[in-house]
């Protein structure tokens, strides 16, 4: 059973993450289809996940749910209240992709970042081949700010990583 609702959208709610959610997060977060789009060269363990969810003071994580069914994970990390920015991460389980859940979950998370936390900027990094994630960022108003050439090494290849940014004043709910 997912944790308590934190933010409600039209089709997706963001809920607090509980240890009961770890099986879903580990299964899908370690799925090759998800890892192909994100720099996760080694499997995430239950201990890694618990440390991120329970002990990382510079992050906030949400389970994205359609009704009571978990469909993905959205999070802010490297939250720096002194510099007023954070980085956004998001994935949707492969069998739930293509339904608009990533865009809505990320928008709710951004509403929290800018509205509740008062951040000035949120950044996101995406592999250049991850068209779906770039489409989500585009829909949310992110602007490409740079290219980190051959930044990440995944499965025997270096990949360019594109850097995107969104200022609070550019975000429209």
Wavefront OBJ file of the C-alpha trace (Angstrom):
o trace
v 0.000 0.000 0.000
v 1.554 3.324 -1.039
v 2.283 5.964 1.585
v 0.119 8.966 2.353
v -0.851 11.312 -0.515
v 1.287 14.438 -0.607
v 0.158 16.089 -3.858
v -2.838 15.266 -6.018
v -3.012 15.649 -9.777
v -5.709 14.847 -12.290
v -4.512 11.274 -12.902
v -1.433 10.928 -10.718
v -0.890 11.460 -7.016
v 2.502 11.839 -5.403
v 2.760 9.823 -2.219
v 5.380 9.492 0.452
v 7.680 6.520 -0.016
v 7.554 3.792 2.616
v 9.664 0.636 3.003
v 6.697 -1.333 1.621
v 7.282 0.470 -1.703
v 10.900 -0.671 -1.994
v 10.090 -3.862 -3.916
v 8.335 -1.836 -6.650
v 11.129 0.750 -6.741
v 13.882 -1.865 -6.878
v 12.156 -3.980 -9.506
v 11.588 -1.090 -11.866
v 14.556 1.105 -10.948
v 16.878 -1.790 -11.791
v 14.972 -2.696 -14.986
v 17.294 -2.426 -18.028
v 14.631 -0.410 -19.861
v 14.758 2.238 -17.106
v 18.532 2.082 -16.625
v 19.068 2.618 -20.360
v 17.818 6.180 -19.916
v 19.626 7.050 -16.701
v 23.203 6.806 -15.439
v 22.853 3.823 -13.106
v 25.821 1.603 -13.958
v 25.346 -0.725 -10.983
v 22.229 -2.265 -9.464
v 20.543 -0.319 -6.686
v 20.266 -2.411 -3.525
v 17.624 -2.225 -0.808
v 20.246 -0.574 1.417
v 21.073 2.029 -1.290
v 17.393 2.815 -1.684
v 16.790 3.039 2.070
v 19.742 5.423 2.446
v 18.393 7.626 -0.354
v 14.817 7.669 0.949
v 15.430 7.718 4.696
v 18.787 9.399 5.243
v 19.481 11.805 2.375
v 18.742 15.305 3.675
v 19.373 16.792 0.229
v 16.590 14.903 -1.539
v 12.848 14.391 -1.511
v 11.191 11.398 -3.154
v 7.662 10.583 -4.223
v 5.945 7.451 -5.437
v 3.825 8.386 -8.449
v 0.495 6.539 -8.250
v -2.511 6.210 -10.512
v -5.210 5.579 -7.934
v -3.612 3.149 -5.508
v -1.335 1.644 -8.161
v 2.311 2.762 -8.189
v 3.393 3.770 -11.695
v 6.721 5.512 -11.133
v 9.159 7.472 -9.051
v 9.885 11.212 -9.088
v 12.424 12.965 -6.908
v 14.449 16.071 -6.272
v 18.071 15.571 -5.317
v 21.049 17.756 -4.570
v 18.541 20.177 -3.063
v 20.586 23.225 -2.105
v 18.506 25.738 -0.133
v 21.418 28.190 0.010
v 21.755 28.353 -3.756
v 18.004 27.826 -4.319
v 18.199 24.923 -6.762
v 17.829 21.158 -7.107
v 17.921 18.448 -9.752
v 14.858 16.540 -10.942
v 14.742 12.810 -11.604
v 11.805 10.744 -12.782
v 10.979 7.351 -14.221
v 7.786 5.502 -15.038
v 7.470 1.709 -15.002
v 7.813 0.369 -18.570
v 4.277 -1.071 -18.655
v 2.848 2.348 -17.647
v 4.784 4.548 -20.085
v 3.036 6.572 -22.767
v 0.112 7.606 -20.559
v 1.389 11.079 -19.605
v 2.216 10.027 -16.046
v 5.819 11.291 -16.221
v 4.775 14.786 -17.285
v 2.108 15.062 -14.591
v 4.301 13.578 -11.839
v 7.220 15.857 -12.748
v 4.895 18.899 -12.864
v 3.598 18.100 -9.379
v 7.159 17.679 -8.124
v 8.116 21.026 -9.681
v 5.102 22.655 -8.054
v 6.494 21.392 -4.738
v 10.019 22.584 -5.601
v 8.984 26.094 -6.579
v 5.795 26.606 -4.565
v 6.480 24.817 -1.283
v 10.282 24.898 -1.096
v 10.755 28.279 -2.768
v 13.532 27.104 -5.070
v 14.646 29.412 -7.871
v 15.825 26.777 -10.368
v 15.524 23.074 -11.106
v 17.891 21.302 -13.487
v 17.648 17.926 -15.193
v 20.195 15.805 -17.051
v 19.185 13.486 -19.881
v 21.136 11.185 -22.201
v 21.000 12.517 -25.744
v 19.186 9.365 -26.916
v 16.402 9.647 -24.326
v 13.771 11.313 -26.515
v 10.880 10.526 -24.149
v 12.493 12.337 -21.209
v 13.430 15.289 -23.393
v 9.801 15.515 -24.540
v 8.648 15.637 -20.902
v 11.136 18.413 -20.103
v 10.055 20.345 -23.191
v 6.372 20.124 -22.189
v 7.279 21.495 -18.758
v 9.184 24.485 -20.189
v 12.779 23.405 -19.534
v 15.450 24.962 -21.738
v 18.558 23.113 -22.889
v 21.528 24.808 -21.272
v 24.407 22.613 -22.286
v 25.923 19.361 -23.445
v 28.303 17.328 -21.323
v 30.259 15.431 -23.955
v 30.732 11.713 -23.241
v 29.828 12.407 -19.617
v 28.418 9.022 -18.645
v 29.667 5.502 -19.282
v 26.928 2.903 -19.481
v 27.175 -0.646 -20.812
v 30.413 -0.129 -22.677
v 29.657 3.251 -24.246
v 30.163 6.870 -23.371
v 27.051 9.000 -23.789
v 26.613 12.744 -24.123
v 24.397 14.110 -21.390
v 22.224 17.127 -22.071
v 21.664 19.652 -19.302
v 18.289 21.375 -18.991
v 17.134 24.114 -16.623
v 13.864 25.671 -15.536
v 13.511 28.866 -13.511
v 10.627 29.304 -11.076
v 9.238 32.238 -13.084
v 9.148 30.064 -16.237
v 7.108 27.277 -14.635
v 3.400 27.276 -15.373
v 1.250 24.871 -13.384
l 1 2 3 4 5 6 7 8 9 10 11 12 13 14 15 16 17 18 19 20 21 22 23 24 25 26 27 28 29 30 31 32 33 34 35 36 37 38 39 40 41 42 43 44 45 46 47 48 49 50 51 52 53 54 55 56 57 58 59 60 61 62 63 64 65 66 67 68 69 70 71 72 73 74 75 76 77 78 79 80 81 82 83 84 85 86 87 88 89 90 91 92 93 94 95 96 97 98 99 100 101 102 103 104 105 106 107 108 109 110 111 112 113 114 115 116 117 118 119 120 121 122 123 124 125 126 127 128 129 130 131 132 133 134 135 136 137 138 139 140 141 142 143 144 145 146 147 148 149 150 151 152 153 154 155 156 157 158 159 160 161 162 163 164 165 166 167 168 169 170 171 172 173
